Amino acid sequence: MGSLEARNMRLIGQNRLGGFGGLGEGMSIQMTKDGRRIMWLAHEGPPKNFTGVDVSDPRDPKVVVQTDLAHNRMRSNSLDVVGDLLAVAYQTLGPKGLGDPGLDMEPAGIELFDVSTPETPKRVAFFDCSGPHSMGAHQLWFVDGETIHCSAGAPDFKPRDRRDCQFYRSIDVRNPSKPVEIGRWWYPGVREGDSAPPPKRHPKFDTAFRAHNTNVYPDRPDRAYVAYLDGGMFILDISDPANPKEISHWNPHPPYNGFMHTVLPLHDRGLLIVTDESIKNEAADWPKMTWIVDARVEDNLVPIATMPLPPLSEFAHRGGRFGSHNVHENQPGPYSFRSEEIIFAAIFNGGVRVYDIADPLQPQEIASCVPPTPEGSPAGCSQINDVYVDERRIVYAAERFTGGLYCMEADF
């Protein structure tokens, strides 16, 4: 259980990030002017904020900078870099005004950095998302150098249920020193004063109706693909960015167990790859699926398959979580692998799994890599939180607790 398990993949490098190897979901590559390839990584929680790792040689990844959070009542779970501009999402453990000084401190929102010299990130601006009912920003998507799409709260947004405090927001950063909100959209009925009734809560796993991933691709700039935790997923028309409109909604919860995380569109094929995140140890919320959804008619979404998972009996009790989390999201830009047939997925103690979906009705697992148990892990096994694949087909995996960054090669 504690040793390397791999099929058609090889683990070629690792860096435990100076003993602060607990990583979140932010992974993004910058190519510096002097030709170095820097992988920027967001941490799962305090004390560290983000780390820059030189992965020019993935067999010998080297930390070039590591930064600290402003206080220990926050996390920086998500980031993206475009050119030399790094955007980082900050979420606090609760809203302002609870008598906890840490929660009232900046930042709860999005911070922009100039990383033209990676060793010395310089603050450019801060976009405040804090408020009496806001935890700040959980996730951001920044791929075109102009607009940040994010899951965040706002000082003027009061949810009917305090857990439903983050929604889709878009922010104009064409002038990085003065970010400005463009538009916002939330699940109808979650805000105080909405004419729609409150959404029906999940009968067993009632977590939240919050936006999670908020993906927008340059080849379809008029569409946002938003995962909304227990609320399922939405395709939004953002052709008028100030007034997003719902096109379609798909939600398999219940009977399935909630917490939809990511929507990856495969535009040329009319498909969506959709993940439900496992959030319970020992597979207590099993099954958590990676779905294939037919979106050829985008206002009539039809699930047609799920990715095969390794046997529950072999992984449920290894420790930590087991089930779907995130996928490599075909990020635009020159340093990201993109495919509409090969899907790389992170599934916690099941490691990295690779699927061939040439036939979307019969997806096949073609490779996998489960790293050894990292030293000091409270889970007693590796917990792969996120995966990113570059244009060289180097696979980077982020470990949730102590493992840091893994670099892998695929043998297919």
N, C-alpha and C positions, 0 to 999 in steps of 0.2 A: 504493500500500500504506500510506503514512503519512498519508493524508488521511481525512476523515470519510466513512463509508459509511452511508447510512441509507435505509430504506424504511418509509413510514408511521410514522416516528418523527422527532422533532427533538431535538437536543442544545441545551438552553437555559441550562445553567449548569455551572460546574466550580469546585472549589477544591482546590488541590494541597497544602493542609494545611501551609503553611509550609515546604515542601521535604521533608516527611516523608509522602509520599503513598502509601506501601506499605500496603495494607489487607488484612485477613484476611476472615473470614466473619461477623463480628458487626455487625449493623445493626439498630437499634431506635429508635423515635420516642417522645419524651416531649413532652407539652404542659405547659408551665409555668403557674404560677398567674397570671403576668402576660401569658399568651396567646401566648408564643413557642413555636415548634415546633422542638425540638432533636433532631437525628439523632445518635445515639451510634454510634461506629465503633471497632471493634477493629483494631489494627495487625497486620500479618503477622509482624513481628519487632522486635527492639530497634533503636533505644533507646526508642521510644515505646510507651506502654501503650494508652490510648484517647484519642479526640478527640471533643469535642462541637461540632457545627456547627448554627448557626441556619439552618434551611431554610424559615422562614416565607415568604420570597420565594425560590423555587427558582432564579430567574434570577440571584440574588446571594447565594449561600450564604456565611456568615461563621463562621469559627472563634471559639468563645467560650471554650474551654478545651482544653488538650492536656497530657497527663500522661506521666511517664517511668516505665519499668519499674524494678524494684528492682535488677536487674543484667542483664548482657548474655548470660546463659546461659538465657534464658527467653523466652516469647512469650505474648501475650494474644490468642488467635485468635478468641475467641467472647465475646459478651455479650448481655444482654437487660435491658430496663428495664420495670418495672411501677409506675405512679404516679411516686413520687420515689425508688424503690429500684432501684439499678443493680447487677446481678450480673455479674462478670467472671471468666472461666476462665483459669487460668495453667498452662502446661505448660513444664517444663524440658527441656533437651537430653538428659537422662539421669537415672537414679535417684541417690539419695544414696549416699555411701560409695565413690565412684570416685576419690577423691583430688582432685577438682575442687571448690574451696571454693564456687564459684558454685552448684553443684548442691545443696549442703547448706544454702543460704540460703533462708529464706522469701522468696517464696511459691511453692508448688506445690500449687495447689488452687483455691478459689473465694473471691473477696473481694466483700463487699457494701459499697456506698456510698450515703450519703444525697446525692442530687443536687437537693434542693429549691431550692438556689441553684446552677445548673449551673456557674457560674464557679469554685466552690470545693467540689468533691466531698469529702465527709467519710467516713472509714472507719467502718463500723458493726460489721463482724465479718469474720473469716477462717475458712474451713473447710479444714482441712489434709488434703490427699490425698497427701502425700509419703510416701516409704518406700524401703527398699532395693531394691525392684523396681518403683517407680512413677515416672512422669514428671509426675504431677499430673493436671490436668483439661484435656482438649482442647476439649470443646464443652459448652455448656449450653443448656437450654430452660426459660425462666421466663416464663409467660404468665398465671398465675392469681393471683399475689401471695402464694401459700402454699407451693408446692413447686417446687424446682429438680430437673429431670431432666437427667442429665449422663452424659458419657463420661469416666470418671476411674479412676485407680488408687487403691490403698489400702495402708497400711503392712502389713496382714496378708494381702495377696494376693500369692502367688508363682506366676507363670505357668511353664508348662513351657518355653515359648519366650519370651525376654525381650521380643520385639516385641508379644506378646499381652497387654500389661499394663494396658489400659484396658477397662472393662466398664460396663454400665448401673448407675447408682446414683440413688436419689431422696433428696432432702434436704428436711426440714421447715424452712421459714423463716418460719413464722407469728410467731415471736418472732425478728426479724432479728438481734438481738444474740447469739442462742444457736442457730445452725443445728445440726440433729441429723439423722443418717442415719435414713431410714425403711426402705429395702430395697435389695437389689442382685440382679443376675442376670448370668450370663456364659455364653458359648458352652460347652456341655458338652464337657469334655475338655481345655480350655486351661489349667486350674489344676492345679498339683501336688497329687496326692491324689485327683483326680476319678476316679470309677469308669468314666466313659466314656473311650474311647481318644482320643488326640490327633487333631484334625482333619487330614485329608489336605491337604498344602500345595499351592498352585497350581504346576503344573509349569513355568511360564514366568515369570510375574510374581508371585513369592512375596513379598508385602508384610507383611500382618499379619492376625490374627483379633482385631481390636479393635472395640469399639463406636465409631460415629461419631455421626451425628445420632440424637437420642432424643426424638421428638416425641410429645406428649400433648395432646389438645385437650379443652377444657371440655365440648363436646357429646358426647364419648365418654371420660369420665375413667377408665374401666376398661380402656383400651387404650393400650399404648405401641407406637409404630412405630419400630423400631430398625434402622438400617443398620449392618452389621458388616464393612465392608471386604471382604476376600476371602471372608468367611463368608456373604455375601449379606445377606438381610434377615429380620427376625422380627416377627411380631405377638405381643405379650405380653399376657396377662390380668393386670392390676394391680388388680383389684377388692379383693384383699387386698394392699395396697401392700408389706407386709413380706415377702410370698412370691409374687413374680411367677412366672407359669407360661407356658410356650410354648404358643401356639395353632397357629401355622403358621410355616413356614420356606420361603423360596424363594431359590435360589442358581444363577445361570447361569454361574458361574465354576468350572472351565472348562465349555464352550469359550471363553467370553468372558474378558476380561483383568483382572477383579478390581476392588477398591477401591470398593465400594458406599458411597455418601455420604449420600443423603437419601431418606426415604420420606415422601411427602405423600399422606395419605388424602383422598379426595373422598367423604365418607360418604354423601351423598344419592344418589350414582350407583354406589356399590359399586366404586370404582376406586382404584388407587394410582398415583401418579407416582413413579418410582424412578430415581435417577441413579447412574451409575458415573463417578467422577471420573477425568479424564485426569491422570496424574502424570508423564508423560515428554514432553520437548521433541520437536519435529519429528514429532509424531504417532506416536512409536515404539510406543505402546501402543494404537493405533487398532484397532478402533473403540471409543469410549467413548460409551455410549448413554444417552438418557433414555427409559425404558421406560414403557409403559402396561400395567398389570396388572389383570385382572379379579379383584376380591376380594368378589364377591357371596356366595360361599361362602368364608368367611374361613379355613377350614382346607384349602382347595383353590385355591391361587393360580395363575392362568393368564395368562401374558404374551400380549397380543393385538396390540401395535403398538409402534413406536418413533417418537420425534419425528424429522422430517426434519432432516438436517444439511446445511450448505452443502458444495459439492464439495471433496473431499479435495485435489484438485489445486490448488485456489485458496488453501488455508489451511495445508496441512501444513508448508510451508517458509517461512512468514512470520516465524517466530521464536517461541520459547516453546512453550506448550502449545496444543493444539487438540482440543476435545472437551467432553463434558458436565462440569459441575461441580455447581452448585447451582441451585435454583429459588426463586422467591418462595413462601414456605411457608404462605400463607393464615393468617398469625399472627392470633390472636384480638385483640380490642381495637378501640377506635373509630378508630384511625389507621392501619389496615391494609386494603388492598384484598383482597377475597375473591371468588373465582369458582371454579366447578367446570367451566367451559368454556374459560377463557382462562388460559394458563400462560406465565409469564415465566421465562426461563432464562438463566443465565450460562455461556458456553462459551469462556472464555479469549480467544484471538485472534479468535474468531468473534463476540465482543461479546455484546450482549443479543439474544436471539431470542424472539419471541412466537408462541405456537401457539394455534390454535382446535381444540379437541378435542370439539366438539359431536357429531361422529361419531368415537368413540374408535378405530374400526378404520381411519380415514383422517385422522389429524391433519394440519393444514395450517399452514404458517408464514404469518403474516399481517403481520408487521412485524419490523424488525431495526435495530440501531444499533451500528456498530463505531466507537468514537472514534478520533481521530487518534493516531499514535504519541506518547506523552507524552515530554516532554523528559527526557533522562537515563536512559531505560529500558534496562536491560541486555538485554531481550528484543528490542528493535528494533521493537516493536509494542505495542499495548495488550493487557493480559491481564485480562479482567474476571473477578473472583473471586467476586462475589456480587451479588445483585439484591434490591431491596425496593421494593414499590409501595404508596403510601399511598392513603387513601380518596378523595383528589382525582385519583387515577390519575397522579400524578407518579411517575416511575420513577427510582430511585436506583441507581447502579451503583458498585461498589467496585473499584478497580484494584490489582493485586497489587504493583506495584513503585514507580512514581513519580507516577501520574496522579491519585491521591486520589479524590475524590468527584465523580461526574458526575450531573447532573440532566437528565432527558429528559421529553418529552411524547409520548404516542401519538396518532396521527391516525387513529383508527378507533373 
